Amino acid sequence: MKRPILGVLLVLTFVAVGIAAAPPLTFHFSDVHAKNTATQTDSYAVNNAGVIAGDYVDSSNVQHGMILAGKKLTTIDNKKCQNTGNASGSISFFGINTAGAAVGWCNDINTGLADAFMYAKGKLVPIKYPKSMGTQANGINDNGEVVGMFIDNNGNGHGFLFANKKYTQINVQGASSTSAWGINNAGTITVYTGPLSNGSIGCSSSGPCASYLLKGKKLSKITPPKAGSAGTVVHTPNNKGDVDGTYFNSSGAAVGFLLHGGKYFDVSDPKGNLPSTRNDGLNDKLEMVGRYSPTDGTNHGFKATTK
């Protein structure tokens, strides 16, 4: 399905936070374990069948890509990837669609640049923005459209959409770097901005992140009311108008959130060294996945439901 080409984004509105009746939500949390011997599991995306994509670290401190369907684990490795456990740029998947196609990226073991790929039907297919210094694929919808970020020759980050075999830049006017994270079946894209550090956007009080929802050419800002000076990172838009992500509170700690029915809800795993929850993946059933950190400082995957 063809969509209008996206240019530099000029229109900015705010996502309304409704005071009117949004039903109360209670979240139920369970841990996500790739396998009993895994020392760490990172769950980044979940499709409507409940299949989770991400990564895990084994007992030898090697990181692997992960597709987890119930207790069935599919381990994906890429010979081009660095694979040191819990290291930024090791192989991971960040988006998965209904058909089970997953997208992700890693840092190339030889060049150190980001290599993006799609995993579908047992094969890895490269994704590369033309003439870029590295490409990161973060989200995929049921139409096979992919979003992410690429680094240009000047070291700046730009979001992108890959659809109909064409790449289109996504930029927020005035931002130092832009990344696109998720895309739903209607083509709505989650976008966030912030300073680039070591090939990824980081958030701090001196360099805050800002989050947006992109519909066509209309850019709406997402602003959880309890976000502090480090800002907000938006993640996945589902097909029913809900969005999840992570904000940093007044103390700089990470708190997951869900925007549902015009209202922001905190999503914070009680087993974490509160608050320390990143809310990454969301499906149409309001099932969410992410990571929390207990007192030992490691990352643990979680799944949260509203039933």
C-alpha positions as a Python dict, from the first residue, in 0.01 Angstrom:
ca = {
    (1, 'M'): (0, 0, 0),
    (2, 'K'): (150, 332, -106),
    (3, 'R'): (176, 619, 140),
    (4, 'P'): (284, 982, 99),
    (5, 'I'): (657, 1046, 112),
    (6, 'L'): (768, 1188, 444),
    (7, 'G'): (981, 1501, 438),
    (8, 'V'): (1118, 1720, 715),
    (9, 'L'): (850, 1731, 979),
    (10, 'L'): (694, 2070, 1036),
    (11, 'V'): (358, 2020, 1205),
    (12, 'L'): (359, 1965, 1580),
    (13, 'T'): (66, 1909, 1811),
    (14, 'F'): (26, 1746, 2150),
    (15, 'V'): (-130, 1411, 2231),
    (16, 'A'): (-421, 1497, 2457),
    (17, 'V'): (-431, 1348, 2803),
    (18, 'G'): (-797, 1283, 2869),
    (19, 'I'): (-940, 1347, 3209),
    (20, 'A'): (-1259, 1174, 3103),
    (21, 'A'): (-1329, 826, 3177),
    (22, 'A'): (-1049, 589, 3089),
    (23, 'P'): (-1107, 253, 3254),
    (24, 'P'): (-870, 173, 3541),
    (25, 'L'): (-599, -79, 3454),
    (26, 'T'): (-423, -329, 3679),
    (27, 'F'): (-103, -483, 3546),
    (28, 'H'): (11, -838, 3616),
    (29, 'F'): (382, -911, 3569),
    (30, 'S'): (567, -1232, 3491),
    (31, 'D'): (935, -1289, 3413),
    (32, 'V'): (1052, -1378, 3063),
    (33, 'H'): (1333, -1637, 3054),
    (34, 'A'): (1483, -1752, 2726),
    (35, 'K'): (1613, -2063, 2903),
    (36, 'N'): (1704, -2165, 3256),
    (37, 'T'): (2077, -2124, 3193),
    (38, 'A'): (2046, -1772, 3050),
    (39, 'T'): (2208, -1510, 3271),
    (40, 'Q'): (2003, -1231, 3114),
    (41, 'T'): (1698, -1202, 2891),
    (42, 'D'): (1596, -882, 2711),
    (43, 'S'): (1238, -880, 2576),
    (44, 'Y'): (1179, -596, 2329),
    (45, 'A'): (876, -686, 2117),
    (46, 'V'): (562, -900, 2129),
    (47, 'N'): (314, -981, 1852),
    (48, 'N'): (-56, -1062, 1882),
    (49, 'A'): (17, -1434, 1917),
    (50, 'G'): (230, -1356, 2222),
    (51, 'V'): (561, -1437, 2047),
    (52, 'I'): (843, -1234, 2202),
    (53, 'A'): (1154, -1105, 2027),
    (54, 'G'): (1475, -982, 2188),
    (55, 'D'): (1798, -1142, 2301),
    (56, 'Y'): (1953, -1348, 2578),
    (57, 'V'): (2299, -1400, 2727),
    (58, 'D'): (2418, -1756, 2785),
    (59, 'S'): (2639, -1894, 3064),
    (60, 'S'): (2950, -1826, 2851),
    (61, 'N'): (2858, -1454, 2833),
    (62, 'V'): (2764, -1476, 2464),
    (63, 'Q'): (2459, -1283, 2346),
    (64, 'H'): (2212, -1436, 2099),
    (65, 'G'): (1907, -1312, 1913),
    (66, 'M'): (1585, -1457, 2055),
    (67, 'I'): (1240, -1549, 1925),
    (68, 'L'): (1036, -1700, 2210),
    (69, 'A'): (697, -1864, 2142),
    (70, 'G'): (575, -1989, 2478),
    (71, 'K'): (859, -2216, 2587),
    (72, 'K'): (986, -2272, 2234),
    (73, 'L'): (1311, -2080, 2187),
    (74, 'T'): (1459, -2000, 1848),
    (75, 'T'): (1817, -1880, 1879),
    (76, 'I'): (1951, -1660, 1598),
    (77, 'D'): (2318, -1575, 1551),
    (78, 'N'): (2490, -1367, 1286),
    (79, 'K'): (2856, -1426, 1207),
    (80, 'K'): (2899, -1057, 1131),
    (81, 'C'): (2785, -953, 1480),
    (82, 'Q'): (2982, -889, 1791),
    (83, 'N'): (2824, -1103, 2062),
    (84, 'T'): (2967, -1004, 2399),
    (85, 'G'): (2696, -1044, 2659),
    (86, 'N'): (2514, -729, 2773),
    (87, 'A'): (2727, -509, 2546),
    (88, 'S'): (2572, -225, 2348),
    (89, 'G'): (2557, -328, 1984),
    (90, 'S'): (2540, -704, 2036),
    (91, 'I'): (2278, -889, 1831),
    (92, 'S'): (1916, -832, 1926),
    (93, 'F'): (1567, -808, 1776),
    (94, 'F'): (1346, -507, 1849),
    (95, 'G'): (1031, -566, 1642),
    (96, 'I'): (817, -861, 1535),
    (97, 'N'): (500, -881, 1325),
    (98, 'T'): (205, -1121, 1311),
    (99, 'A'): (379, -1348, 1059),
    (100, 'G'): (677, -1380, 1294),
    (101, 'A'): (916, -1170, 1084),
    (102, 'A'): (1152, -990, 1323),
    (103, 'V'): (1390, -698, 1273),
    (104, 'G'): (1697, -598, 1467),
    (105, 'W'): (2058, -500, 1440),
    (106, 'C'): (2408, -542, 1581),
    (107, 'N'): (2749, -381, 1550),
    (108, 'D'): (2962, -539, 1278),
    (109, 'I'): (3250, -731, 1432),
    (110, 'N'): (3491, -593, 1170),
    (111, 'T'): (3377, -235, 1106),
    (112, 'G'): (3203, -151, 1433),
    (113, 'L'): (2915, -1, 1232),
    (114, 'A'): (2554, -98, 1290),
    (115, 'D'): (2421, -374, 1063),
    (116, 'A'): (2042, -413, 1045),
    (117, 'F'): (1854, -721, 930),
    (118, 'M'): (1521, -896, 904),
    (119, 'Y'): (1476, -1257, 1019),
    (120, 'A'): (1199, -1441, 834),
    (121, 'K'): (1145, -1806, 742),
    (122, 'G'): (1478, -1903, 893),
    (123, 'K'): (1685, -1651, 698),
    (124, 'L'): (1857, -1321, 778),
    (125, 'V'): (1808, -1048, 516),
    (126, 'P'): (2024, -730, 538),
    (127, 'I'): (1860, -388, 573),
    (128, 'K'): (2081, -91, 490),
    (129, 'Y'): (1993, 272, 433),
    (130, 'P'): (2185, 383, 119),
    (131, 'K'): (2525, 544, 176),
    (132, 'S'): (2485, 532, 554),
    (133, 'M'): (2748, 474, 821),
    (134, 'G'): (2526, 223, 997),
    (135, 'T'): (2160, 119, 1005),
    (136, 'Q'): (1944, 11, 1299),
    (137, 'A'): (1608, -161, 1234),
    (138, 'N'): (1364, -127, 1525),
    (139, 'G'): (1007, -195, 1410),
    (140, 'I'): (806, -387, 1151),
    (141, 'N'): (432, -406, 1077),
    (142, 'D'): (218, -672, 909),
    (143, 'N'): (270, -503, 571),
    (144, 'G'): (645, -563, 599),
    (145, 'E'): (719, -191, 643),
    (146, 'V'): (1029, -131, 856),
    (147, 'V'): (1139, 171, 1062),
    (148, 'G'): (1462, 252, 1239),
    (149, 'M'): (1759, 488, 1239),
    (150, 'F'): (2066, 539, 1023),
    (151, 'I'): (2386, 736, 1080),
    (152, 'D'): (2499, 978, 809),
    (153, 'N'): (2859, 1064, 713),
    (154, 'N'): (2861, 1349, 964),
    (155, 'G'): (2769, 1119, 1252),
    (156, 'N'): (2409, 1239, 1285),
    (157, 'G'): (2113, 1006, 1336),
    (158, 'H'): (1803, 1010, 1117),
    (159, 'G'): (1489, 801, 1136),
    (160, 'F'): (1380, 607, 831),
    (161, 'L'): (1085, 423, 681),
    (162, 'F'): (1144, 134, 441),
    (163, 'A'): (826, 69, 242),
    (164, 'N'): (749, -30, -116),
    (165, 'K'): (1121, -106, -161),
    (166, 'K'): (1206, 260, -93),
    (167, 'Y'): (1380, 434, 198),
    (168, 'T'): (1246, 763, 330),
    (169, 'Q'): (1412, 985, 590),
    (170, 'I'): (1224, 1092, 902),
    (171, 'N'): (1352, 1402, 1083),
    (172, 'V'): (1213, 1617, 1359),
    (173, 'Q'): (1292, 1979, 1285),
    (174, 'G'): (1550, 2123, 1525),
    (175, 'A'): (1650, 1786, 1677),
    (176, 'S'): (2014, 1681, 1684),
    (177, 'S'): (1922, 1319, 1600),
    (178, 'T'): (1598, 1134, 1527),
    (179, 'S'): (1506, 766, 1555),
    (180, 'A'): (1191, 579, 1454),
    (181, 'W'): (1104, 285, 1679),
    (182, 'G'): (770, 126, 1588),
    (183, 'I'): (509, 124, 1313),
    (184, 'N'): (153, -11, 1317),
    (185, 'N'): (-52, -142, 1026),
    (186, 'A'): (-200, 201, 951),
    (187, 'G'): (151, 344, 911),
    (188, 'T'): (155, 540, 1239),
    (189, 'I'): (517, 567, 1354),
    (190, 'T'): (669, 633, 1696),
    (191, 'V'): (963, 875, 1684),
    (192, 'Y'): (1201, 1005, 1947),
    (193, 'T'): (1488, 1253, 1947),
    (194, 'G'): (1795, 1328, 2153),
    (195, 'P'): (2174, 1350, 2147),
    (196, 'L'): (2369, 1070, 1979),
    (197, 'S'): (2631, 885, 2186),
    (198, 'N'): (2823, 579, 2066),
    (199, 'G'): (2580, 529, 1780),
    (200, 'S'): (2259, 544, 1985),
    (201, 'I'): (2038, 818, 2125),
    (202, 'G'): (2086, 874, 2497),
    (203, 'C'): (1879, 1073, 2744),
    (204, 'S'): (2001, 1297, 3025),
    (205, 'S'): (1905, 1620, 3198),
    (206, 'S'): (2164, 1802, 2984),
    (207, 'G'): (2050, 1627, 2667),
    (208, 'P'): (1686, 1525, 2709),
    (209, 'C'): (1488, 1295, 2480),
    (210, 'A'): (1154, 1393, 2332),
    (211, 'S'): (889, 1158, 2190),
    (212, 'Y'): (634, 1189, 1912),
    (213, 'L'): (364, 1005, 1721),
    (214, 'L'): (378, 1049, 1343),
    (215, 'K'): (58, 1009, 1140),
    (216, 'G'): (114, 1099, 776),
    (217, 'K'): (290, 1434, 809),
    (218, 'K'): (134, 1524, 1143),
    (219, 'L'): (370, 1501, 1441),
    (220, 'S'): (215, 1488, 1791),
    (221, 'K'): (422, 1512, 2106),
    (222, 'I'): (394, 1244, 2374),
    (223, 'T'): (449, 1386, 2724),
    (224, 'P'): (389, 1165, 3029),
    (225, 'P'): (303, 1410, 3308),
    (226, 'K'): (563, 1271, 3553),
    (227, 'A'): (856, 1284, 3313),
    (228, 'G'): (1158, 1470, 3447),
    (229, 'S'): (1433, 1668, 3279),
    (230, 'A'): (1581, 1365, 3095),
    (231, 'G'): (1258, 1326, 2899),
    (232, 'T'): (1082, 1034, 2734),
    (233, 'V'): (1153, 753, 2486),
    (234, 'V'): (845, 625, 2303),
    (235, 'H'): (838, 268, 2175),
    (236, 'T'): (552, 73, 2015),
    (237, 'P'): (220, 187, 1867),
    (238, 'N'): (-38, -90, 1842),
    (239, 'N'): (-329, -108, 1597),
    (240, 'K'): (-587, 19, 1848),
    (241, 'G'): (-439, 359, 1927),
    (242, 'D'): (-231, 262, 2229),
    (243, 'V'): (137, 352, 2272),
    (244, 'D'): (399, 243, 2524),
    (245, 'G'): (744, 366, 2620),
    (246, 'T'): (968, 481, 2902),
    (247, 'Y'): (1004, 812, 3080),
    (248, 'F'): (1268, 928, 3325),
    (249, 'N'): (1127, 1068, 3647),
    (250, 'S'): (1251, 1364, 3849),
    (251, 'S'): (1527, 1144, 3996),
    (252, 'G'): (1636, 1025, 3652),
    (253, 'A'): (1506, 671, 3707),
    (254, 'A'): (1336, 479, 3424),
    (255, 'V'): (961, 416, 3448),
    (256, 'G'): (759, 233, 3183),
    (257, 'F'): (433, 385, 3064),
    (258, 'L'): (126, 298, 2861),
    (259, 'L'): (-86, 561, 2686),
    (260, 'H'): (-436, 411, 2666),
    (261, 'G'): (-770, 582, 2622),
    (262, 'G'): (-603, 923, 2640),
    (263, 'K'): (-453, 848, 2982),
    (264, 'Y'): (-98, 768, 3090),
    (265, 'F'): (-46, 465, 3315),
    (266, 'D'): (281, 373, 3488),
    (267, 'V'): (406, 22, 3405),
    (268, 'S'): (668, -63, 3667),
    (269, 'D'): (766, -421, 3751),
    (270, 'P'): (749, -462, 4132),
    (271, 'K'): (1051, -695, 4130),
    (272, 'G'): (1277, -417, 4009),
    (273, 'N'): (1489, -191, 4220),
    (274, 'L'): (1207, 59, 4186),
    (275, 'P'): (1173, 240, 3967),
    (276, 'S'): (1380, 70, 3696),
    (277, 'T'): (1146, -54, 3425),
    (278, 'R'): (1175, -3, 3049),
    (279, 'N'): (852, -76, 2861),
    (280, 'D'): (938, -171, 2501),
    (281, 'G'): (688, -396, 2321),
    (282, 'L'): (308, -375, 2296),
    (283, 'N'): (45, -573, 2106),
    (284, 'D'): (-326, -524, 2038),
    (285, 'K'): (-421, -727, 2350),
    (286, 'L'): (-244, -475, 2578),
    (287, 'E'): (29, -730, 2644),
    (288, 'M'): (361, -555, 2703),
    (289, 'V'): (722, -669, 2730),
    (290, 'G'): (1034, -496, 2850),
    (291, 'R'): (1311, -510, 3106),
    (292, 'Y'): (1355, -434, 3472),
    (293, 'S'): (1665, -417, 3690),
    (294, 'P'): (1675, -560, 4043),
    (295, 'T'): (1937, -463, 4299),
    (296, 'D'): (2210, -669, 4126),
    (297, 'G'): (2200, -431, 3828),
    (298, 'T'): (2134, -698, 3563),
    (299, 'N'): (1846, -687, 3315),
    (300, 'H'): (1548, -921, 3346),
    (301, 'G'): (1278, -957, 3084),
    (302, 'F'): (913, -920, 3181),
    (303, 'K'): (569, -958, 3032),
    (304, 'A'): (282, -746, 3165),
    (305, 'T'): (-87, -808, 3101),
    (306, 'T'): (-403, -629, 3206),
    (307, 'K'): (-601, -945, 3287),
}
